[in-house]
Amino acid sequence: MRGIIYKDLCLFLRVLDRRGLAACGALAVLFIAAGGVRAGMLLSVGLGYFIGALHLLVFEKETAAGWENFQRTLPVSGGNIVAGKYAAVLLTLLPGTAAAAVFNLLFFAVHGRFEPLELGLSLLLAAALPLVLTAVTLPVCYWLGFPAAQYAGMLPFLALCTFFNRIGDGGAGWAPALVTLVQEARVPWAAGLAALAGLFLASLALSAAGYCRREGRHARNPS
């Protein structure tokens, strides 16, 4: 399975080409201009969704290269192939979260303030968004194909925008409103992390079932 993980990480870096970095830089400039003192949190949201979208593009590259036909010849079970893809997603969370931490600490230093809860929320968003996007899109990839997964990937984005719009009264006040909401709700962090882990594992099971279904259909009709 280590080879599968290595392959996914290499494709991830290949997808993150100069055009992708340029687009990420342009979005960062916009977020900095719009975010003000809480630009670090806004950048964390954008970074998390960007990493999740890159993993979806990795699946597209595999499909275009005919990787599915080659992997049938490998002495690796379907469950390990799918698990390797999810493991690669987890491994990219560390650099993404580290980058979010650097962004937030930088803006704290620039504005002469430090908010531990805001930093924690930013890191959580940077780590959770790739997991949520993966949990939604990968099962759709294995069951319905990449084109359907592109549309499915819009659902978390629209849900997030709707949520931020509601709590921020349609403006850029969603960041302080989110901090206030978490302070008042007093939701245990452990409960949120457990729910996120449960969603990720359920997605893994659905993806493995979808992969096995596709392999079963191919075995019955190789053409």
Residue pairs with C-beta under 8 A, 6 or more apart in sequence:
1 76
1 80
1 81
1 83
1 84
1 87
2 84
3 76
4 76
4 80
4 81
4 84
4 85
4 88
5 84
5 87
5 88
5 91
7 84
8 58
8 84
8 85
8 88
9 88
9 91
9 92
11 58
11 61
11 62
12 54
12 55
12 58
12 88
12 92
14 61
15 54
15 57
15 58
15 61
16 54
20 54
24 47
24 50
27 46
27 50
28 43
28 46
31 39
31 42
31 43
31 46
32 39
32 43
34 42
34 172
35 41
35 42
35 43
35 172
35 175
36 172
37 107
37 111
37 113
38 107
38 118
38 175
38 176
39 103
39 107
40 100
40 103
40 104
40 105
40 106
40 107
40 108
40 118
40 119
40 122
41 104
41 118
41 121
41 122
41 125
41 175
41 178
42 175
43 100
43 103
43 104
44 100
44 103
44 104
44 122
44 123
44 125
44 126
45 125
45 126
45 129
45 160
47 96
47 99
47 100
47 103
47 126
48 96
48 100
48 125
48 126
48 127
48 128
48 129
48 130
49 129
49 130
49 133
49 156
49 157
49 160
51 92
51 93
51 96
51 129
51 130
52 129
52 130
52 131
52 132
52 133
52 134
52 137
52 153
53 133
53 153
55 88
55 89
55 92
55 130
55 133
55 134
55 138
56 133
56 134
56 137
56 141
56 146
56 149
56 150
56 153
59 85
59 137
59 138
59 141
59 146
59 149
60 146
62 68
63 145
63 146
71 81
72 215
72 218
74 81
78 208
78 211
78 212
78 215
79 208
81 211
82 142
82 204
82 207
82 208
82 211
83 204
83 208
85 138
85 207
86 134
86 138
86 200
86 203
86 204
86 207
89 130
89 131
89 134
92 130
93 127
93 130
93 131
96 126
96 127
96 130
97 123
97 126
97 127
99 126
100 122
100 123
100 125
100 126
101 119
101 122
101 123
103 122
104 118
104 119
104 122
104 123
105 119
108 114
108 115
108 119
115 179
117 179
117 182
117 183
118 175
118 179
120 189
121 178
121 179
121 182
124 189
124 192
128 196
129 156
129 160
131 196
131 199
131 200
132 156
132 196
132 199
133 153
133 156
134 200
134 203
135 199
135 200
135 202
135 203
136 152
136 153
136 155
136 156
136 203
137 149
137 152
137 153
138 149
138 203
138 207
139 203
139 206
139 207
139 210
140 148
140 149
140 152
141 148
141 149
141 207
141 210
142 206
142 207
142 209
142 210
142 211
142 213
142 214
143 206
143 210
143 213
164 174
164 178
165 174
167 174
167 177
167 178
167 181
168 174
168 175
168 177
169 177
